[in-house]
Amino acid sequence: MIRQSLDTLKVATRTRGFTDITREVQARVTQAGIRTGLCTLHLQHTSASLLIQENADPDVRRDFERFFARLVPDGDPLFIHTAEGDDDMPAHVRTALTTVNLSVPVADGRLCLGTWQGIYLWEHRRVPHNRSVVVHVIGDEQG
């Protein structure tokens, strides 16, 4: 029998950087009771992103930060939109270059992530924010 679940995961960020939300997302899949299906995530913000990325070596995440700092620097005089600070428009551009939606298959009640993969909320602003990730799980409860 097909079932579905819809929930919102609240994530408090401290500053720019990555927050691993894999456990929280897996918990929502487990609570939904879906054995085989699909987990869709949607971040309801325009200055943060969702990524599936390396979860073993933190240097990977630091390298992403350095690359994007070079690609889209804070305070770039190109940007007019600075209503919330010099990191405001760069945060929007970083989001546009990445994504706010992810889909992950579910098998045997588990997210189908690779050994070194984790699900991350990537905060692009330098100040703390409360972020909302909608978690939709649909599939067969029998497997």
Contacts in CASP RR format, 6 or more apart in sequence:
PFRMAT RR
TARGET T0000
AUTHOR 0000-0000-0000
METHOD contacts of the structure
MODEL  1
MIRQSLDTLKVATRTRGFTDITREVQARVTQAGIRTGLCTLHLQHTSASL
LIQENADPDVRRDFERFFARLVPDGDPLFIHTAEGDDDMPAHVRTALTTV
NLSVPVADGRLCLGTWQGIYLWEHRRVPHNRSVVVHVIGDEQG
1 140 0 8 1.000
1 141 0 8 1.000
1 142 0 8 1.000
2 138 0 8 1.000
2 139 0 8 1.000
2 140 0 8 1.000
3 32 0 8 1.000
3 33 0 8 1.000
3 34 0 8 1.000
3 138 0 8 1.000
3 139 0 8 1.000
3 140 0 8 1.000
3 141 0 8 1.000
4 32 0 8 1.000
4 136 0 8 1.000
4 137 0 8 1.000
4 138 0 8 1.000
4 139 0 8 1.000
5 28 0 8 1.000
5 31 0 8 1.000
5 32 0 8 1.000
5 33 0 8 1.000
5 34 0 8 1.000
5 135 0 8 1.000
5 136 0 8 1.000
5 137 0 8 1.000
5 138 0 8 1.000
6 134 0 8 1.000
6 135 0 8 1.000
6 136 0 8 1.000
7 28 0 8 1.000
7 31 0 8 1.000
7 134 0 8 1.000
7 135 0 8 1.000
8 132 0 8 1.000
8 133 0 8 1.000
8 134 0 8 1.000
8 135 0 8 1.000
9 21 0 8 1.000
9 24 0 8 1.000
9 25 0 8 1.000
9 28 0 8 1.000
9 132 0 8 1.000
9 133 0 8 1.000
9 134 0 8 1.000
9 135 0 8 1.000
10 130 0 8 1.000
10 131 0 8 1.000
10 132 0 8 1.000
11 19 0 8 1.000
11 21 0 8 1.000
11 24 0 8 1.000
11 121 0 8 1.000
11 130 0 8 1.000
11 131 0 8 1.000
11 132 0 8 1.000
11 133 0 8 1.000
12 128 0 8 1.000
12 129 0 8 1.000
12 130 0 8 1.000
12 131 0 8 1.000
13 19 0 8 1.000
13 48 0 8 1.000
13 121 0 8 1.000
13 123 0 8 1.000
13 125 0 8 1.000
13 128 0 8 1.000
13 129 0 8 1.000
13 130 0 8 1.000
13 131 0 8 1.000
14 123 0 8 1.000
14 128 0 8 1.000
15 123 0 8 1.000
15 125 0 8 1.000
15 126 0 8 1.000
15 127 0 8 1.000
15 128 0 8 1.000
16 65 0 8 1.000
16 87 0 8 1.000
16 123 0 8 1.000
16 124 0 8 1.000
16 125 0 8 1.000
16 126 0 8 1.000
17 61 0 8 1.000
17 65 0 8 1.000
17 122 0 8 1.000
17 123 0 8 1.000
17 124 0 8 1.000
18 51 0 8 1.000
18 53 0 8 1.000
18 61 0 8 1.000
18 64 0 8 1.000
18 120 0 8 1.000
18 121 0 8 1.000
18 122 0 8 1.000
18 123 0 8 1.000
19 120 0 8 1.000
19 121 0 8 1.000
19 122 0 8 1.000
19 123 0 8 1.000
20 55 0 8 1.000
20 118 0 8 1.000
20 119 0 8 1.000
20 120 0 8 1.000
21 119 0 8 1.000
21 120 0 8 1.000
21 121 0 8 1.000
21 133 0 8 1.000
22 55 0 8 1.000
22 111 0 8 1.000
22 113 0 8 1.000
22 118 0 8 1.000
22 119 0 8 1.000
25 39 0 8 1.000
25 41 0 8 1.000
25 104 0 8 1.000
25 111 0 8 1.000
25 119 0 8 1.000
25 133 0 8 1.000
25 135 0 8 1.000
26 110 0 8 1.000
26 111 0 8 1.000
28 39 0 8 1.000
28 135 0 8 1.000
28 137 0 8 1.000
29 39 0 8 1.000
29 106 0 8 1.000
29 109 0 8 1.000
29 110 0 8 1.000
29 111 0 8 1.000
29 137 0 8 1.000
30 109 0 8 1.000
32 137 0 8 1.000
33 109 0 8 1.000
33 137 0 8 1.000
33 141 0 8 1.000
34 106 0 8 1.000
34 109 0 8 1.000
34 137 0 8 1.000
34 138 0 8 1.000
34 139 0 8 1.000
34 140 0 8 1.000
34 141 0 8 1.000
35 106 0 8 1.000
35 107 0 8 1.000
35 108 0 8 1.000
35 109 0 8 1.000
35 139 0 8 1.000
35 140 0 8 1.000
35 141 0 8 1.000
35 142 0 8 1.000
35 143 0 8 1.000
36 106 0 8 1.000
36 107 0 8 1.000
36 108 0 8 1.000
36 109 0 8 1.000
36 139 0 8 1.000
36 140 0 8 1.000
36 142 0 8 1.000
36 143 0 8 1.000
37 105 0 8 1.000
37 106 0 8 1.000
37 107 0 8 1.000
37 137 0 8 1.000
37 138 0 8 1.000
37 139 0 8 1.000
37 140 0 8 1.000
38 103 0 8 1.000
38 104 0 8 1.000
38 105 0 8 1.000
38 106 0 8 1.000
38 137 0 8 1.000
38 138 0 8 1.000
38 139 0 8 1.000
39 103 0 8 1.000
39 104 0 8 1.000
39 105 0 8 1.000
39 106 0 8 1.000
39 111 0 8 1.000
39 135 0 8 1.000
39 136 0 8 1.000
39 137 0 8 1.000
40 101 0 8 1.000
40 102 0 8 1.000
40 103 0 8 1.000
40 104 0 8 1.000
40 135 0 8 1.000
40 136 0 8 1.000
40 137 0 8 1.000
40 138 0 8 1.000
41 50 0 8 1.000
41 101 0 8 1.000
41 102 0 8 1.000
41 103 0 8 1.000
41 104 0 8 1.000
41 119 0 8 1.000
41 133 0 8 1.000
41 134 0 8 1.000
41 135 0 8 1.000
41 136 0 8 1.000
42 100 0 8 1.000
42 101 0 8 1.000
42 133 0 8 1.000
42 134 0 8 1.000
42 136 0 8 1.000
43 49 0 8 1.000
43 50 0 8 1.000
43 100 0 8 1.000
43 101 0 8 1.000
43 121 0 8 1.000
43 131 0 8 1.000
43 132 0 8 1.000
43 133 0 8 1.000
43 134 0 8 1.000
44 100 0 8 1.000
44 131 0 8 1.000
44 132 0 8 1.000
44 133 0 8 1.000
44 134 0 8 1.000
45 95 0 8 1.000
45 100 0 8 1.000
45 129 0 8 1.000
45 131 0 8 1.000
45 132 0 8 1.000
46 91 0 8 1.000
46 92 0 8 1.000
46 95 0 8 1.000
46 100 0 8 1.000
47 88 0 8 1.000
47 91 0 8 1.000
47 92 0 8 1.000
47 94 0 8 1.000
47 95 0 8 1.000
47 124 0 8 1.000
47 125 0 8 1.000
47 129 0 8 1.000
48 91 0 8 1.000
48 95 0 8 1.000
48 100 0 8 1.000
48 121 0 8 1.000
48 122 0 8 1.000
48 123 0 8 1.000
48 124 0 8 1.000
48 125 0 8 1.000
48 129 0 8 1.000
48 131 0 8 1.000
49 94 0 8 1.000
49 95 0 8 1.000
49 98 0 8 1.000
49 99 0 8 1.000
49 100 0 8 1.000
49 121 0 8 1.000
49 122 0 8 1.000
49 124 0 8 1.000
50 98 0 8 1.000
50 99 0 8 1.000
50 100 0 8 1.000
50 101 0 8 1.000
50 102 0 8 1.000
50 119 0 8 1.000
50 120 0 8 1.000
50 121 0 8 1.000
50 122 0 8 1.000
50 133 0 8 1.000
51 98 0 8 1.000
51 99 0 8 1.000
51 102 0 8 1.000
51 119 0 8 1.000
51 120 0 8 1.000
51 122 0 8 1.000
52 102 0 8 1.000
52 104 0 8 1.000
52 113 0 8 1.000
52 117 0 8 1.000
52 118 0 8 1.000
52 119 0 8 1.000
52 120 0 8 1.000
53 60 0 8 1.000
53 61 0 8 1.000
53 64 0 8 1.000
53 117 0 8 1.000
53 118 0 8 1.000
53 120 0 8 1.000
54 60 0 8 1.000
54 61 0 8 1.000
54 116 0 8 1.000
54 117 0 8 1.000
54 118 0 8 1.000
55 116 0 8 1.000
55 117 0 8 1.000
55 118 0 8 1.000
56 116 0 8 1.000
61 120 0 8 1.000
64 122 0 8 1.000
68 94 0 8 1.000
68 97 0 8 1.000
68 124 0 8 1.000
71 97 0 8 1.000
72 90 0 8 1.000
72 93 0 8 1.000
72 94 0 8 1.000
72 97 0 8 1.000
73 90 0 8 1.000
74 86 0 8 1.000
74 87 0 8 1.000
74 90 0 8 1.000
74 126 0 8 1.000
75 82 0 8 1.000
75 86 0 8 1.000
75 87 0 8 1.000
75 90 0 8 1.000
76 89 0 8 1.000
76 90 0 8 1.000
79 88 0 8 1.000
79 89 0 8 1.000
79 90 0 8 1.000
80 89 0 8 1.000
81 88 0 8 1.000
81 89 0 8 1.000
81 92 0 8 1.000
82 88 0 8 1.000
82 89 0 8 1.000
84 125 0 8 1.000
87 124 0 8 1.000
87 125 0 8 1.000
87 126 0 8 1.000
88 125 0 8 1.000
90 124 0 8 1.000
91 124 0 8 1.000
91 125 0 8 1.000
92 124 0 8 1.000
94 122 0 8 1.000
94 124 0 8 1.000
95 124 0 8 1.000
98 122 0 8 1.000
102 119 0 8 1.000
104 111 0 8 1.000
104 112 0 8 1.000
104 113 0 8 1.000
104 119 0 8 1.000
105 111 0 8 1.000
105 112 0 8 1.000
106 112 0 8 1.000
106 137 0 8 1.000
106 139 0 8 1.000
108 143 0 8 1.000
109 143 0 8 1.000
111 119 0 8 1.000
113 119 0 8 1.000
121 131 0 8 1.000
121 133 0 8 1.000
123 129 0 8 1.000
123 131 0 8 1.000
END
